[in-house]
Amino acid sequence: MSAGGRGPQSYPLMRLRARSGPCEDLAEPSADGGLRAAGAERAASWGRVRGGRCLEEGRAAATTLSVAARRKRVRLRAAAAMQRRRRPSLPASQLPEGCGGGGGGRGGCGGGGGSGEVEVQFSAGRLGSVAVDSAAAAAAAARSTEEEEERLEREHFWKIINAFRYYGTSMHERVNRTERQFRSLPANQQKLLPQFLFHLDKIRKCIDHNQEILLTIVNDCIHMFENKEYGEDGNGKIMPASTFDMDKLKSTLKQFVRDWCETGKAERDACYQPIIKEILKNFPKERWDPSKVNILVPGAGLGRLAWEIAMLGYACQGNEWSFFMLFSSNFVLNRCSEINKYKLYPWIHQFSNNRRSADQIRPIFFPDVDPHSLPPGSNFSMTAGDFQEIYSECNTWDCIATCFFIDTAHNVIDYIDTIWKILKPGGIWINLGPLLYHFENLANELSIELSYEDLKNVVLQYGFQLEVEKESVLSTYTVNDLSMMKYYYECVLFVVRKPQ
């Protein structure tokens, strides 16, 4: 396996697919609860946004441009947008009022950081797949489809922005309902809980704080993609967001715990460190130039695993589908440089299984590290889009690292097929996670649910060589460490190699 070759910046970018209708629920708790219920929460709250398509009531019309034509256009459109770059900070005198310390990047206010501060590139693009009968028909249909896709994409972009803005209204309605129910109790019962209403007032203050952070996150999202603009919000009003989107937003707040908070260290150690150890074992710095080892992390979430890999000097690219995740990871990676500068209250949405009232309103602080502390010359970027569509160039990646990802597929064999194609000969695939298939039991949705035994057999039949296999790797996912109810996954860790 060669350590050289084209880096992550060489890839064609893919589009962020616009949703044309509200998403359905993605999983149902099993009758016996347990891990099925845990997975139901993970699947329902994310709707497979960590690496694949969100369920839609309707889908955008298929493009009529050929694959080659689309890819050529994408490359021209995003020529230099994939590579991570450096940008000098503005002098303090040029910073907008209220922003300290420079380094926030375009349109945002960041903490410390001196000149030469790193900014992680976020890029979006699109690919198509349907051939046409004639050039004229192709051109006409392409224009129509292009306009419709752009419209749907803009609508979805602003729909997610609106969800961030609507958070406070939604949560205050939830707390007000709790207060009304409490006041409906007989007076003698209310007297038994003299602190109950005071606790609700504390939750309201936490909601207001969370809302401020969420508004800061989306403050300059219009400009977060180097090769894509979404214009201005034509409506301008904050509209009610769907329950589905609010659940995803609340789950996003818990992702900050998993990826960028000291509280989440135990979970990261269980999920990320086994992957990192395998990377170091297979690409030791004594024999490899890390900067020439290209590593892809599909379903990157808020970007911590990909960032940790880049911190070791490897050329790393994270890939993510969800705007909820992308907005948040952009904020952390490009707007946060002071350790534990920000706080959130991710547990205020949990009204059950609290041992103490104070547990519900305890804050978490982020980031626990300086995301701008990447070593000089680091090659780190994030791309937005569907893993199967964006990555198609054969024999390009030295390593693909998947964590809690492969069960997000409609058909996990498609993921295996893509990984086989894009890995270089001699390259390795490292996987850690459960098999909680996100589309299980959903009507009108393809869902191929393989046991680990069957999945392993498919992997081996493709030609992969099994080098490491560990079953029952215990892990959690965005766990509330003080909750009376916790779910655990017995994950599988495997490392397979594509033969030379």
N, C-alpha and C positions, 0 to 999 in steps of 0.2 A: 504494500500500500504506500502510495506516495503521500508525503506530507504537504506537497505543494499543490498546484492546480488553482483553479479559480476560487476566489473567496466568496463569502455570502453576498457581497455586493453585486455579483454577476447575475443574480436571479431576476427573472421577470416578475413584476409585482402583480398582485391580483386585486380585484375590486372588493370592497366591502359590500356584500350582497344586501340590497334593501329588502326589508320585510314588507310585505304587502297586506298584512293583516295581523291581528293579535295572535300571539302564540298560545298553544294549548298547554295544559298541564302535562308534564313529562313523565311522571311516575306516580304510582300509587303505593301507599304503605301496604305491606303484606299483612295477612291476618295474624301472623305471629310476631310482628314487629321486628325487633333486632336489626341486623345489618340491612335488611331490605328497607326498613323504615329510614335508616341512616342514609342509605343510597337514594331513597326517594327524596329526602331533603336536598341532597347534593344535586340530583338530577332536576328536580322541580324548580329549585331556586336558580339553577343556571341554564336550564334548557339547552344544555350541550354547547353553551357559548365558549367553553374553554378550548374548543378546537374544531368545531364543526358547525353544521347548519342549525339555526334555530327553527323550530317547527313553525310553519306558516299556514294560514288558511288559503292563501293564494301565492303563487310564485311569479316572479317577473318573467316576461316572455324570453325565450331563448334567443341569443344573439345569432345573427346570420353571417357574421364575418367568419372567415376561415381561421383556424387556430394559428397558422403562420402569420396571417395578416394582423391578428389581434396582438400576438406576441411582439411583432415588429413595432407596432404602434406603442405598446407599453414601454418597450425599451427606449424608444425615442422620447417618450413623455417623461420618463423617470431616470434618465441616463445616470446621473450621479447621486440619486436620492437614497440609495441603499447603504452607502458606506457611512460609518460613524465619522464625525468630524469634530474639529475643535473650533471654538469661536471665542475671541477675546471678549472679556466682560466690559461693559460700559463703565466709564469713570463714574464715581459717585455723583458728580455734578450733573450727569446726563440721565440719572435714573428717575423714573416717575416718582412723584411725591408719595411718601409712605413706604417706599421700597428701600431696604437696607442692604448693603453689602454686595451688590452686583451679582451677575452670574445667573439671573433668572432665565435668560434666553429670550426668544422673541415673544413679546406680548405678555410676559409673566414676571412676577417678582420673586426672586430667589433669595436664599440665605447666602452666607459667605462665599468663598471661592474667589480666587484671584484671576489674573489674566491667564489665558490659555485654558479656561475651564471647559470641561467636557460637556457636550450635549449629545444625547443618544438620538439617533435618527429614527423617526417613525415614518413609514411609507405605506401607501395604498395604491393598488392598481386593479386591473381586471383582465380576465381571459375568457375566451369563448370556445365553442366546440362544434357548431353546426355548419356544414358546407352548403353551397348555393348552386342553383342551376345556371345562372347567368350573372355576368358582372353588373349589369344594370339593376337587376332585381336585388342583387346583394347590396349595392350601394343604397338603394331606396329603403330597403328593409333595415339596413344597418342604421341609417339615420333615424328612422322611426324608433327602433329598438333602443338605440343609444339614448335618445331623448327620454324615453320612458324609464329606462334603467337609472339615468341620472336623476330624474324626478323622484323615483321611489327611494333612491339612496339618500337624497337630501331630506326627504320626509322622515326616513328612519333616523338619520343623524340628529335631526332636531327633535324627534320624538324622545330619544334618549337624553338629550340635553334637558328637555322639559321634565323628564322623570327626576333628574338631579334637582331641579328647581322646585319640584312639587313635593319633595320629601317632607319638608316641615309641615305643610298643610295636611298631608296624609297622616303623619304621626300624631299631630295635635288632635286630629279627629279621633284617632284610636284612644288617646289618653282621655279625651272628653267623654267618650263612651264609657270608659271605666269609671270615671267620676260620677256620671249619671247613674250607673248601676249601683255604685256604692251608696249614693244618696237615696236610692229607692229602698234601702234596707230600713227596718224599724230603728227608731232613734236609740233604743237601748243597745242594739247591735253595733251601731255606728260608734257609740261611746267606748266600746271595747277596743277600738282601733283609732286612738286619738292622733296617731302619726300618719295615717294612711293618706290623707289629702296633702300633707306636707311632702310626702314621698312623691306623689304625682307632680307636685310643683317642681321638685328637683328633676324629675324626668323631663318636664317641659323645658327646663333650662338646658339640659343635655341635648334635647332635640334642636334647640336654637343653635347651639354650638356646632352640632353635626351639620346643620344646614349651611352655616358659614363656611365650613371646610369644603362641602360639596360645591358650593358656588365658586370657591377659589379654584377647585379642580377644573371646572368647566369654563373658567373665565376666558381662556384663550384657546379653547379646543378647535376653534375655526381654523387655526393656523398650525395645528400640531403635525399634519402630514406635509412633507416637503413637496409632494407632487400632486396634491389634491386640495381644493378649496370647496367649501359648501355654502358660500355666500352668507347672506343675512337671513335671520328668521323672519319670514314674511308676516307671521301672525304677531309675534312679540308678546303675547299673553301667555301666562302660565295656565295650562289646561290640566284637568284631572288625568292622572296617569293610571294605567291598568294595574290591577293587583299583581299580575305577573311581573311587570316591570318594577314595581315597588319591592317585591320579594327579591328580585335579582339585585336591586340596589342595596337592600339590607344585607344580602350575602356578600356584596362587594366590600362593605365595611368590615366584615369578618375576614376577608382576604388580606386586609392590612395587618391583622394579627398574625396570620399564617406566614406572610412574606416579609414584613418590615417592622416587626415589633419583637422586643426581647421576650415577651410572653410566648411567642410562637417558636422559640428556638428548639424546644424539644420536638415539636412536630417537624420542623425543618431538618433536624438531625436524623430523624427516622426516615424521612422521604428523600431528602436531597443528598445527604452525605454518602449513602451507599452508591449513588450514581457518580458523584464526584470522585470517590475512591477508585471506581472502575476506570474513569477517564485517566486519572493519574497513573494507574497501573498499566494501562494500554498505551499511553502516550507520555512516557516519562521524559522530563526535560533533559535528562542526560543523553537521550537518543533522538529527541524530536525538537524542532523549533516550534514552540506552541503557537506562535503567530501564524504558522502555515498549516495548522490543524483546524479544519473547518467543522464546527459543531452546530447542529441544528436542534432547537428545543421547540417542538410543536406544542400548542396548548400552554403557552408560557405564563398565562395569568398575569400577575403583577410584576413578573420579570425577575424575581429573586434568584431562581436557579440559574437562569441564563447569565445574570449579572455575576454570580459567584464563579461561574465557569470563565467568564471574561476576566475576572479579577486574577485568575491563575495564568493569564496571558494568552489563552486560546482565542481564536477567532470564532465568535459565537453570535448566532442570530436567533432571536426568539420570534415565534409566530403565534399570533392570537387572533381570534375571531370577534370577540365581544367588544362593543363600544364601551360598555361599563368597565371592563378590564383595561382597555386601551387608554381611555381618559385617565384612569387612576394610575396606571403604570407610567404614563407620560408625566404626570404631576410628580410622582416620586423620583423618577430617574432624571428629570430635567429641571425641576423646580425646588427640590429639597437638597440642601447641602449641610444644614446644621442638624446634628444628631439630636433626636427626640424633641425637635422644635414644635411639632404638632401633636395634638391629642384628639382622640375620637372616643365616642361611647358606643361601642359595637353591640353591647348586650342589653341595651334598653328596650329592644324589641322583644326580648324574652320575658314573658310574664309568668311562665311556669318553671318549676324545678329550680327555684332560687332558694338557697339555704337562708340567706339573709337579704334584707331589702337593699343593703348597701352593695351587694354583689351585682345587682342589676345596673347600678349607675357608676360603677368603677370605670375609670378611663384607661385607655392604652395610649402609649406614646410612640411616635414614629418620626423618622426612620431610625432604627437602632444602629445603623452605620451611615457613613456619608456615601451616597450613591455616586458622587463625583470623584471618589478616590480611586478610580480605575488607574492602572499603571499607564505611563506615557506610551503612546503608540497603540493603545488597545483598539481592537476591531470588534465593536459591539453594536448591533442594530436590532430593531423590532420591525416586523412586517405585519400588516393587517390582512386577514383573509383566510379562506378555506385551505387547509393543509393539502388536500388532494389536488386542488386546482392550481395552486400557485407553484408547487414544486413538481416539476416534470422533467428537468434536464438530467439525463442519466449519468451515473458515475461521477458525482460531484462532491458528496459530503464524506468526510472521514468518520464522522460519528453522528448518530442520531440518538438523542436522549429523550425518552418519553416518561412522564410521571403523571399518574392518574389521568391518562389520556386515551388509551386505545379502546376503552369501553364507551367512548363518545361516538363511535361510528355506527352508521346504519348497518354496515357490513364490514366487520373488522378485517376481512380478507382484502378488501380494497386498501386499507391502511398498510397491511403487510406488503401488498403488491407495490405500492408507492415507495415504501421504505427500501424494498429490494432494488427498485430501479435507480433511485437517486443516490444510494450508497456507492462509494467507490469499491472496486474489488479490493478485498482486504479490510474494508471498513467494518465498524461494529455498530450494533444497535443495542442500547441499554434501556431496559424497561423496568419500571417499578409501579405497581398499582393493583387494584382489584379488577374484577370483571362485573361491574354493575352496569349492565347495558342500558343506556339512557332511553332507548325507544321501545323497551320491552312492554308488552301489553297495551300498546297504543294502536288504535284502529287506524287503518289507512297509512301506516308508516312501515316501511321495510325495517326489519330488525332481525339480524342473524345473531343468535346468542350461542356462543360456543363455550363449552367447558374449557378449563385450562388444558386438560389433556388433549382435546381436539385442536385447540389453538396451537399448542406446541407441535402437534403432528403437521399442521399446515405450514408452520414456519420451517420445519425441517424439510418438508417436501419441496419448498421453494429452493432449497439448497443451502440455507443457513446452517452453520456449524455451531452447536451449543457449547459454550465455554464455561458459563456460570449459571447455576440455577439454585435459588433459595426460595422455598415456600414458607408461608406463615410469617412473613415480615410484618410485625405488628405496627400499625400506624393509625393516626386519626386524621380528620380533615376539618379544618377551621373549628377545632374543638373549643368549647367554653370550659376552661379548666376548673372552674368553681361550680359548675352546674351539677345538679343531682342526677342528671342523665347524660351519659357519654356513649358514643358509638365508636367501635374499633373495627378496623379492616385488617384482615390477614392477607397481606399483599404478596404478590410473587415478584421476585427480582430475577431477571435473567439477562445474560449477555450472549448475543449470537454474532457470528462473523460471516460476512459475505466472502466466499473463497476468492483467492487471487485469480 
